[in-house]
Amino acid sequence: MGRPSKLEQLAALASALLIVWQTLPDHQRTAIKMRALLLAERVAGHLARHIGRTGMSDELAGREGDARREYTVAFKLSLARDKVSAALRQMSP
């Protein structure tokens, strides 16, 4: 018997995390979900701002195609941030 494969290790880790998750009280699960959503909101907002600024730089430098792609990505990230914010507000007491 050799070492377990990466897939077996991943399955074992996922099983252990699921068991731990199920044993947590509801209020702790809710708190963890809210922290994860808050982090996702911050990351999406930061990336949207950063990519939007990069798009503005590209637009001013005359790289319209790059700017258009970056504006699209920034817009989609801001929509994702807004959806996460709405989910977070629904969870708040």
Phi and psi restraints in degrees (range 20) as a CNS / XPLOR table:
assign (resid 1 and name C) (resid 2 and name N)
       (resid 2 and name CA) (resid 2 and name C) 1.0 -99.3 20.0 2
assign (resid 2 and name N) (resid 2 and name CA)
       (resid 2 and name C) (resid 3 and name N) 1.0 -167.1 20.0 2
assign (resid 2 and name C) (resid 3 and name N)
       (resid 3 and name CA) (resid 3 and name C) 1.0 -71.1 20.0 2
assign (resid 3 and name N) (resid 3 and name CA)
       (resid 3 and name C) (resid 4 and name N) 1.0 143.1 20.0 2
assign (resid 3 and name C) (resid 4 and name N)
       (resid 4 and name CA) (resid 4 and name C) 1.0 -63.4 20.0 2
assign (resid 4 and name N) (resid 4 and name CA)
       (resid 4 and name C) (resid 5 and name N) 1.0 147.7 20.0 2
assign (resid 4 and name C) (resid 5 and name N)
       (resid 5 and name CA) (resid 5 and name C) 1.0 -69.2 20.0 2
assign (resid 5 and name N) (resid 5 and name CA)
       (resid 5 and name C) (resid 6 and name N) 1.0 167.0 20.0 2
assign (resid 5 and name C) (resid 6 and name N)
       (resid 6 and name CA) (resid 6 and name C) 1.0 -59.8 20.0 2
assign (resid 6 and name N) (resid 6 and name CA)
       (resid 6 and name C) (resid 7 and name N) 1.0 -39.1 20.0 2
assign (resid 6 and name C) (resid 7 and name N)
       (resid 7 and name CA) (resid 7 and name C) 1.0 -64.7 20.0 2
assign (resid 7 and name N) (resid 7 and name CA)
       (resid 7 and name C) (resid 8 and name N) 1.0 -41.9 20.0 2
assign (resid 7 and name C) (resid 8 and name N)
       (resid 8 and name CA) (resid 8 and name C) 1.0 -65.5 20.0 2
assign (resid 8 and name N) (resid 8 and name CA)
       (resid 8 and name C) (resid 9 and name N) 1.0 -39.0 20.0 2
assign (resid 8 and name C) (resid 9 and name N)
       (resid 9 and name CA) (resid 9 and name C) 1.0 -65.1 20.0 2
assign (resid 9 and name N) (resid 9 and name CA)
       (resid 9 and name C) (resid 10 and name N) 1.0 -41.7 20.0 2
assign (resid 9 and name C) (resid 10 and name N)
       (resid 10 and name CA) (resid 10 and name C) 1.0 -64.6 20.0 2
assign (resid 10 and name N) (resid 10 and name CA)
       (resid 10 and name C) (resid 11 and name N) 1.0 -41.4 20.0 2
assign (resid 10 and name C) (resid 11 and name N)
       (resid 11 and name CA) (resid 11 and name C) 1.0 -64.2 20.0 2
assign (resid 11 and name N) (resid 11 and name CA)
       (resid 11 and name C) (resid 12 and name N) 1.0 -40.6 20.0 2
assign (resid 11 and name C) (resid 12 and name N)
       (resid 12 and name CA) (resid 12 and name C) 1.0 -65.2 20.0 2
assign (resid 12 and name N) (resid 12 and name CA)
       (resid 12 and name C) (resid 13 and name N) 1.0 -42.0 20.0 2
assign (resid 12 and name C) (resid 13 and name N)
       (resid 13 and name CA) (resid 13 and name C) 1.0 -64.8 20.0 2
assign (resid 13 and name N) (resid 13 and name CA)
       (resid 13 and name C) (resid 14 and name N) 1.0 -44.3 20.0 2
assign (resid 13 and name C) (resid 14 and name N)
       (resid 14 and name CA) (resid 14 and name C) 1.0 -61.6 20.0 2
assign (resid 14 and name N) (resid 14 and name CA)
       (resid 14 and name C) (resid 15 and name N) 1.0 -40.8 20.0 2
assign (resid 14 and name C) (resid 15 and name N)
       (resid 15 and name CA) (resid 15 and name C) 1.0 -63.8 20.0 2
assign (resid 15 and name N) (resid 15 and name CA)
       (resid 15 and name C) (resid 16 and name N) 1.0 -43.9 20.0 2
assign (resid 15 and name C) (resid 16 and name N)
       (resid 16 and name CA) (resid 16 and name C) 1.0 -63.6 20.0 2
assign (resid 16 and name N) (resid 16 and name CA)
       (resid 16 and name C) (resid 17 and name N) 1.0 -43.4 20.0 2
assign (resid 16 and name C) (resid 17 and name N)
       (resid 17 and name CA) (resid 17 and name C) 1.0 -64.5 20.0 2
assign (resid 17 and name N) (resid 17 and name CA)
       (resid 17 and name C) (resid 18 and name N) 1.0 -37.9 20.0 2
assign (resid 17 and name C) (resid 18 and name N)
       (resid 18 and name CA) (resid 18 and name C) 1.0 -64.2 20.0 2
assign (resid 18 and name N) (resid 18 and name CA)
       (resid 18 and name C) (resid 19 and name N) 1.0 -41.5 20.0 2
assign (resid 18 and name C) (resid 19 and name N)
       (resid 19 and name CA) (resid 19 and name C) 1.0 -64.4 20.0 2
assign (resid 19 and name N) (resid 19 and name CA)
       (resid 19 and name C) (resid 20 and name N) 1.0 -44.4 20.0 2
assign (resid 19 and name C) (resid 20 and name N)
       (resid 20 and name CA) (resid 20 and name C) 1.0 -63.0 20.0 2
assign (resid 20 and name N) (resid 20 and name CA)
       (resid 20 and name C) (resid 21 and name N) 1.0 -43.9 20.0 2
assign (resid 20 and name C) (resid 21 and name N)
       (resid 21 and name CA) (resid 21 and name C) 1.0 -58.7 20.0 2
assign (resid 21 and name N) (resid 21 and name CA)
       (resid 21 and name C) (resid 22 and name N) 1.0 -43.8 20.0 2
assign (resid 21 and name C) (resid 22 and name N)
       (resid 22 and name CA) (resid 22 and name C) 1.0 -68.1 20.0 2
assign (resid 22 and name N) (resid 22 and name CA)
       (resid 22 and name C) (resid 23 and name N) 1.0 -25.2 20.0 2
assign (resid 22 and name C) (resid 23 and name N)
       (resid 23 and name CA) (resid 23 and name C) 1.0 -85.5 20.0 2
assign (resid 23 and name N) (resid 23 and name CA)
       (resid 23 and name C) (resid 24 and name N) 1.0 -12.0 20.0 2
assign (resid 23 and name C) (resid 24 and name N)
       (resid 24 and name CA) (resid 24 and name C) 1.0 -73.2 20.0 2
assign (resid 24 and name N) (resid 24 and name CA)
       (resid 24 and name C) (resid 25 and name N) 1.0 144.5 20.0 2
assign (resid 24 and name C) (resid 25 and name N)
       (resid 25 and name CA) (resid 25 and name C) 1.0 -65.4 20.0 2
assign (resid 25 and name N) (resid 25 and name CA)
       (resid 25 and name C) (resid 26 and name N) 1.0 155.4 20.0 2
assign (resid 25 and name C) (resid 26 and name N)
       (resid 26 and name CA) (resid 26 and name C) 1.0 -55.1 20.0 2
assign (resid 26 and name N) (resid 26 and name CA)
       (resid 26 and name C) (resid 27 and name N) 1.0 -41.3 20.0 2
assign (resid 26 and name C) (resid 27 and name N)
       (resid 27 and name CA) (resid 27 and name C) 1.0 -65.8 20.0 2
assign (resid 27 and name N) (resid 27 and name CA)
       (resid 27 and name C) (resid 28 and name N) 1.0 -32.9 20.0 2
assign (resid 27 and name C) (resid 28 and name N)
       (resid 28 and name CA) (resid 28 and name C) 1.0 -72.4 20.0 2
assign (resid 28 and name N) (resid 28 and name CA)
       (resid 28 and name C) (resid 29 and name N) 1.0 -39.4 20.0 2
assign (resid 28 and name C) (resid 29 and name N)
       (resid 29 and name CA) (resid 29 and name C) 1.0 -61.8 20.0 2
assign (resid 29 and name N) (resid 29 and name CA)
       (resid 29 and name C) (resid 30 and name N) 1.0 -42.7 20.0 2
assign (resid 29 and name C) (resid 30 and name N)
       (resid 30 and name CA) (resid 30 and name C) 1.0 -63.3 20.0 2
assign (resid 30 and name N) (resid 30 and name CA)
       (resid 30 and name C) (resid 31 and name N) 1.0 -42.2 20.0 2
assign (resid 30 and name C) (resid 31 and name N)
       (resid 31 and name CA) (resid 31 and name C) 1.0 -63.0 20.0 2
assign (resid 31 and name N) (resid 31 and name CA)
       (resid 31 and name C) (resid 32 and name N) 1.0 -41.6 20.0 2
assign (resid 31 and name C) (resid 32 and name N)
       (resid 32 and name CA) (resid 32 and name C) 1.0 -64.8 20.0 2
assign (resid 32 and name N) (resid 32 and name CA)
       (resid 32 and name C) (resid 33 and name N) 1.0 -43.7 20.0 2
assign (resid 32 and name C) (resid 33 and name N)
       (resid 33 and name CA) (resid 33 and name C) 1.0 -60.4 20.0 2
assign (resid 33 and name N) (resid 33 and name CA)
       (resid 33 and name C) (resid 34 and name N) 1.0 -43.0 20.0 2
assign (resid 33 and name C) (resid 34 and name N)
       (resid 34 and name CA) (resid 34 and name C) 1.0 -65.6 20.0 2
assign (resid 34 and name N) (resid 34 and name CA)
       (resid 34 and name C) (resid 35 and name N) 1.0 -39.6 20.0 2
assign (resid 34 and name C) (resid 35 and name N)
       (resid 35 and name CA) (resid 35 and name C) 1.0 -64.7 20.0 2
assign (resid 35 and name N) (resid 35 and name CA)
       (resid 35 and name C) (resid 36 and name N) 1.0 -40.9 20.0 2
assign (resid 35 and name C) (resid 36 and name N)
       (resid 36 and name CA) (resid 36 and name C) 1.0 -64.9 20.0 2
assign (resid 36 and name N) (resid 36 and name CA)
       (resid 36 and name C) (resid 37 and name N) 1.0 -41.0 20.0 2
assign (resid 36 and name C) (resid 37 and name N)
       (resid 37 and name CA) (resid 37 and name C) 1.0 -65.9 20.0 2
assign (resid 37 and name N) (resid 37 and name CA)
       (resid 37 and name C) (resid 38 and name N) 1.0 -40.0 20.0 2
assign (resid 37 and name C) (resid 38 and name N)
       (resid 38 and name CA) (resid 38 and name C) 1.0 -62.8 20.0 2
assign (resid 38 and name N) (resid 38 and name CA)
       (resid 38 and name C) (resid 39 and name N) 1.0 -42.3 20.0 2
assign (resid 38 and name C) (resid 39 and name N)
       (resid 39 and name CA) (resid 39 and name C) 1.0 -63.7 20.0 2
assign (resid 39 and name N) (resid 39 and name CA)
       (resid 39 and name C) (resid 40 and name N) 1.0 -44.3 20.0 2
assign (resid 39 and name C) (resid 40 and name N)
       (resid 40 and name CA) (resid 40 and name C) 1.0 -61.5 20.0 2
assign (resid 40 and name N) (resid 40 and name CA)
       (resid 40 and name C) (resid 41 and name N) 1.0 -39.5 20.0 2
assign (resid 40 and name C) (resid 41 and name N)
       (resid 41 and name CA) (resid 41 and name C) 1.0 -62.5 20.0 2
assign (resid 41 and name N) (resid 41 and name CA)
       (resid 41 and name C) (resid 42 and name N) 1.0 -45.2 20.0 2
assign (resid 41 and name C) (resid 42 and name N)
       (resid 42 and name CA) (resid 42 and name C) 1.0 -65.5 20.0 2
assign (resid 42 and name N) (resid 42 and name CA)
       (resid 42 and name C) (resid 43 and name N) 1.0 -43.6 20.0 2
assign (resid 42 and name C) (resid 43 and name N)
       (resid 43 and name CA) (resid 43 and name C) 1.0 -65.1 20.0 2
assign (resid 43 and name N) (resid 43 and name CA)
       (resid 43 and name C) (resid 44 and name N) 1.0 -46.2 20.0 2
assign (resid 43 and name C) (resid 44 and name N)
       (resid 44 and name CA) (resid 44 and name C) 1.0 -61.9 20.0 2
assign (resid 44 and name N) (resid 44 and name CA)
       (resid 44 and name C) (resid 45 and name N) 1.0 -41.0 20.0 2
assign (resid 44 and name C) (resid 45 and name N)
       (resid 45 and name CA) (resid 45 and name C) 1.0 -64.9 20.0 2
assign (resid 45 and name N) (resid 45 and name CA)
       (resid 45 and name C) (resid 46 and name N) 1.0 -43.7 20.0 2
assign (resid 45 and name C) (resid 46 and name N)
       (resid 46 and name CA) (resid 46 and name C) 1.0 -62.4 20.0 2
assign (resid 46 and name N) (resid 46 and name CA)
       (resid 46 and name C) (resid 47 and name N) 1.0 -47.2 20.0 2
assign (resid 46 and name C) (resid 47 and name N)
       (resid 47 and name CA) (resid 47 and name C) 1.0 -64.6 20.0 2
assign (resid 47 and name N) (resid 47 and name CA)
       (resid 47 and name C) (resid 48 and name N) 1.0 -39.2 20.0 2
assign (resid 47 and name C) (resid 48 and name N)
       (resid 48 and name CA) (resid 48 and name C) 1.0 -61.3 20.0 2
assign (resid 48 and name N) (resid 48 and name CA)
       (resid 48 and name C) (resid 49 and name N) 1.0 -45.0 20.0 2
assign (resid 48 and name C) (resid 49 and name N)
       (resid 49 and name CA) (resid 49 and name C) 1.0 -63.7 20.0 2
assign (resid 49 and name N) (resid 49 and name CA)
       (resid 49 and name C) (resid 50 and name N) 1.0 -45.7 20.0 2
assign (resid 49 and name C) (resid 50 and name N)
       (resid 50 and name CA) (resid 50 and name C) 1.0 -62.8 20.0 2
assign (resid 50 and name N) (resid 50 and name CA)
       (resid 50 and name C) (resid 51 and name N) 1.0 -48.0 20.0 2
assign (resid 50 and name C) (resid 51 and name N)
       (resid 51 and name CA) (resid 51 and name C) 1.0 -68.9 20.0 2
assign (resid 51 and name N) (resid 51 and name CA)
       (resid 51 and name C) (resid 52 and name N) 1.0 -35.8 20.0 2
assign (resid 51 and name C) (resid 52 and name N)
       (resid 52 and name CA) (resid 52 and name C) 1.0 -61.9 20.0 2
assign (resid 52 and name N) (resid 52 and name CA)
       (resid 52 and name C) (resid 53 and name N) 1.0 -41.9 20.0 2
assign (resid 52 and name C) (resid 53 and name N)
       (resid 53 and name CA) (resid 53 and name C) 1.0 -65.2 20.0 2
assign (resid 53 and name N) (resid 53 and name CA)
       (resid 53 and name C) (resid 54 and name N) 1.0 -39.4 20.0 2
assign (resid 53 and name C) (resid 54 and name N)
       (resid 54 and name CA) (resid 54 and name C) 1.0 -62.6 20.0 2
assign (resid 54 and name N) (resid 54 and name CA)
       (resid 54 and name C) (resid 55 and name N) 1.0 -39.6 20.0 2
assign (resid 54 and name C) (resid 55 and name N)
       (resid 55 and name CA) (resid 55 and name C) 1.0 -61.6 20.0 2
assign (resid 55 and name N) (resid 55 and name CA)
       (resid 55 and name C) (resid 56 and name N) 1.0 -40.6 20.0 2
assign (resid 55 and name C) (resid 56 and name N)
       (resid 56 and name CA) (resid 56 and name C) 1.0 -63.8 20.0 2
assign (resid 56 and name N) (resid 56 and name CA)
       (resid 56 and name C) (resid 57 and name N) 1.0 -40.9 20.0 2
assign (resid 56 and name C) (resid 57 and name N)
       (resid 57 and name CA) (resid 57 and name C) 1.0 -61.5 20.0 2
assign (resid 57 and name N) (resid 57 and name CA)
       (resid 57 and name C) (resid 58 and name N) 1.0 -44.4 20.0 2
assign (resid 57 and name C) (resid 58 and name N)
       (resid 58 and name CA) (resid 58 and name C) 1.0 -65.0 20.0 2
assign (resid 58 and name N) (resid 58 and name CA)
       (resid 58 and name C) (resid 59 and name N) 1.0 -37.6 20.0 2
assign (resid 58 and name C) (resid 59 and name N)
       (resid 59 and name CA) (resid 59 and name C) 1.0 -64.6 20.0 2
assign (resid 59 and name N) (resid 59 and name CA)
       (resid 59 and name C) (resid 60 and name N) 1.0 -43.9 20.0 2
assign (resid 59 and name C) (resid 60 and name N)
       (resid 60 and name CA) (resid 60 and name C) 1.0 -67.5 20.0 2
assign (resid 60 and name N) (resid 60 and name CA)
       (resid 60 and name C) (resid 61 and name N) 1.0 -27.8 20.0 2
assign (resid 60 and name C) (resid 61 and name N)
       (resid 61 and name CA) (resid 61 and name C) 1.0 -85.0 20.0 2
assign (resid 61 and name N) (resid 61 and name CA)
       (resid 61 and name C) (resid 62 and name N) 1.0 -1.0 20.0 2
assign (resid 61 and name C) (resid 62 and name N)
       (resid 62 and name CA) (resid 62 and name C) 1.0 87.8 20.0 2
assign (resid 62 and name N) (resid 62 and name CA)
       (resid 62 and name C) (resid 63 and name N) 1.0 11.7 20.0 2
assign (resid 62 and name C) (resid 63 and name N)
       (resid 63 and name CA) (resid 63 and name C) 1.0 -96.5 20.0 2
assign (resid 63 and name N) (resid 63 and name CA)
       (resid 63 and name C) (resid 64 and name N) 1.0 74.6 20.0 2
assign (resid 63 and name C) (resid 64 and name N)
       (resid 64 and name CA) (resid 64 and name C) 1.0 -60.6 20.0 2
assign (resid 64 and name N) (resid 64 and name CA)
       (resid 64 and name C) (resid 65 and name N) 1.0 -42.6 20.0 2
assign (resid 64 and name C) (resid 65 and name N)
       (resid 65 and name CA) (resid 65 and name C) 1.0 -61.8 20.0 2
assign (resid 65 and name N) (resid 65 and name CA)
       (resid 65 and name C) (resid 66 and name N) 1.0 -45.4 20.0 2
assign (resid 65 and name C) (resid 66 and name N)
       (resid 66 and name CA) (resid 66 and name C) 1.0 -63.9 20.0 2
assign (resid 66 and name N) (resid 66 and name CA)
       (resid 66 and name C) (resid 67 and name N) 1.0 -43.3 20.0 2
assign (resid 66 and name C) (resid 67 and name N)
       (resid 67 and name CA) (resid 67 and name C) 1.0 -60.9 20.0 2
assign (resid 67 and name N) (resid 67 and name CA)
       (resid 67 and name C) (resid 68 and name N) 1.0 -44.0 20.0 2
assign (resid 67 and name C) (resid 68 and name N)
       (resid 68 and name CA) (resid 68 and name C) 1.0 -61.7 20.0 2
assign (resid 68 and name N) (resid 68 and name CA)
       (resid 68 and name C) (resid 69 and name N) 1.0 -43.6 20.0 2
assign (resid 68 and name C) (resid 69 and name N)
       (resid 69 and name CA) (resid 69 and name C) 1.0 -62.9 20.0 2
assign (resid 69 and name N) (resid 69 and name CA)
       (resid 69 and name C) (resid 70 and name N) 1.0 -43.5 20.0 2
assign (resid 69 and name C) (resid 70 and name N)
       (resid 70 and name CA) (resid 70 and name C) 1.0 -67.7 20.0 2
assign (resid 70 and name N) (resid 70 and name CA)
       (resid 70 and name C) (resid 71 and name N) 1.0 -38.3 20.0 2
assign (resid 70 and name C) (resid 71 and name N)
       (resid 71 and name CA) (resid 71 and name C) 1.0 -62.6 20.0 2
assign (resid 71 and name N) (resid 71 and name CA)
       (resid 71 and name C) (resid 72 and name N) 1.0 -38.5 20.0 2
assign (resid 71 and name C) (resid 72 and name N)
       (resid 72 and name CA) (resid 72 and name C) 1.0 -64.6 20.0 2
assign (resid 72 and name N) (resid 72 and name CA)
       (resid 72 and name C) (resid 73 and name N) 1.0 -44.6 20.0 2
assign (resid 72 and name C) (resid 73 and name N)
       (resid 73 and name CA) (resid 73 and name C) 1.0 -64.1 20.0 2
assign (resid 73 and name N) (resid 73 and name CA)
       (resid 73 and name C) (resid 74 and name N) 1.0 -43.5 20.0 2
assign (resid 73 and name C) (resid 74 and name N)
       (resid 74 and name CA) (resid 74 and name C) 1.0 -61.8 20.0 2
assign (resid 74 and name N) (resid 74 and name CA)
       (resid 74 and name C) (resid 75 and name N) 1.0 -40.6 20.0 2
assign (resid 74 and name C) (resid 75 and name N)
       (resid 75 and name CA) (resid 75 and name C) 1.0 -63.6 20.0 2
assign (resid 75 and name N) (resid 75 and name CA)
       (resid 75 and name C) (resid 76 and name N) 1.0 -45.5 20.0 2
assign (resid 75 and name C) (resid 76 and name N)
       (resid 76 and name CA) (resid 76 and name C) 1.0 -64.6 20.0 2
assign (resid 76 and name N) (resid 76 and name CA)
       (resid 76 and name C) (resid 77 and name N) 1.0 -37.8 20.0 2
assign (resid 76 and name C) (resid 77 and name N)
       (resid 77 and name CA) (resid 77 and name C) 1.0 -65.3 20.0 2
assign (resid 77 and name N) (resid 77 and name CA)
       (resid 77 and name C) (resid 78 and name N) 1.0 -38.1 20.0 2
assign (resid 77 and name C) (resid 78 and name N)
       (resid 78 and name CA) (resid 78 and name C) 1.0 -68.3 20.0 2
assign (resid 78 and name N) (resid 78 and name CA)
       (resid 78 and name C) (resid 79 and name N) 1.0 -35.2 20.0 2
assign (resid 78 and name C) (resid 79 and name N)
       (resid 79 and name CA) (resid 79 and name C) 1.0 -64.5 20.0 2
assign (resid 79 and name N) (resid 79 and name CA)
       (resid 79 and name C) (resid 80 and name N) 1.0 -41.9 20.0 2
assign (resid 79 and name C) (resid 80 and name N)
       (resid 80 and name CA) (resid 80 and name C) 1.0 -62.3 20.0 2
assign (resid 80 and name N) (resid 80 and name CA)
       (resid 80 and name C) (resid 81 and name N) 1.0 -42.5 20.0 2
assign (resid 80 and name C) (resid 81 and name N)
       (resid 81 and name CA) (resid 81 and name C) 1.0 -59.9 20.0 2
assign (resid 81 and name N) (resid 81 and name CA)
       (resid 81 and name C) (resid 82 and name N) 1.0 -42.4 20.0 2
assign (resid 81 and name C) (resid 82 and name N)
       (resid 82 and name CA) (resid 82 and name C) 1.0 -65.7 20.0 2
assign (resid 82 and name N) (resid 82 and name CA)
       (resid 82 and name C) (resid 83 and name N) 1.0 -37.9 20.0 2
assign (resid 82 and name C) (resid 83 and name N)
       (resid 83 and name CA) (resid 83 and name C) 1.0 -66.4 20.0 2
assign (resid 83 and name N) (resid 83 and name CA)
       (resid 83 and name C) (resid 84 and name N) 1.0 -40.8 20.0 2
assign (resid 83 and name C) (resid 84 and name N)
       (resid 84 and name CA) (resid 84 and name C) 1.0 -65.1 20.0 2
assign (resid 84 and name N) (resid 84 and name CA)
       (resid 84 and name C) (resid 85 and name N) 1.0 -40.5 20.0 2
assign (resid 84 and name C) (resid 85 and name N)
       (resid 85 and name CA) (resid 85 and name C) 1.0 -61.1 20.0 2
assign (resid 85 and name N) (resid 85 and name CA)
       (resid 85 and name C) (resid 86 and name N) 1.0 -42.1 20.0 2
assign (resid 85 and name C) (resid 86 and name N)
       (resid 86 and name CA) (resid 86 and name C) 1.0 -64.8 20.0 2
assign (resid 86 and name N) (resid 86 and name CA)
       (resid 86 and name C) (resid 87 and name N) 1.0 -41.1 20.0 2
assign (resid 86 and name C) (resid 87 and name N)
       (resid 87 and name CA) (resid 87 and name C) 1.0 -64.1 20.0 2
assign (resid 87 and name N) (resid 87 and name CA)
       (resid 87 and name C) (resid 88 and name N) 1.0 -39.2 20.0 2
assign (resid 87 and name C) (resid 88 and name N)
       (resid 88 and name CA) (resid 88 and name C) 1.0 -65.2 20.0 2
assign (resid 88 and name N) (resid 88 and name CA)
       (resid 88 and name C) (resid 89 and name N) 1.0 -41.3 20.0 2
assign (resid 88 and name C) (resid 89 and name N)
       (resid 89 and name CA) (resid 89 and name C) 1.0 -63.8 20.0 2
assign (resid 89 and name N) (resid 89 and name CA)
       (resid 89 and name C) (resid 90 and name N) 1.0 -36.4 20.0 2
assign (resid 89 and name C) (resid 90 and name N)
       (resid 90 and name CA) (resid 90 and name C) 1.0 -66.4 20.0 2
assign (resid 90 and name N) (resid 90 and name CA)
       (resid 90 and name C) (resid 91 and name N) 1.0 -30.9 20.0 2
assign (resid 90 and name C) (resid 91 and name N)
       (resid 91 and name CA) (resid 91 and name C) 1.0 -80.3 20.0 2
assign (resid 91 and name N) (resid 91 and name CA)
       (resid 91 and name C) (resid 92 and name N) 1.0 -23.4 20.0 2
assign (resid 91 and name C) (resid 92 and name N)
       (resid 92 and name CA) (resid 92 and name C) 1.0 -69.1 20.0 2
assign (resid 92 and name N) (resid 92 and name CA)
       (resid 92 and name C) (resid 93 and name N) 1.0 142.2 20.0 2
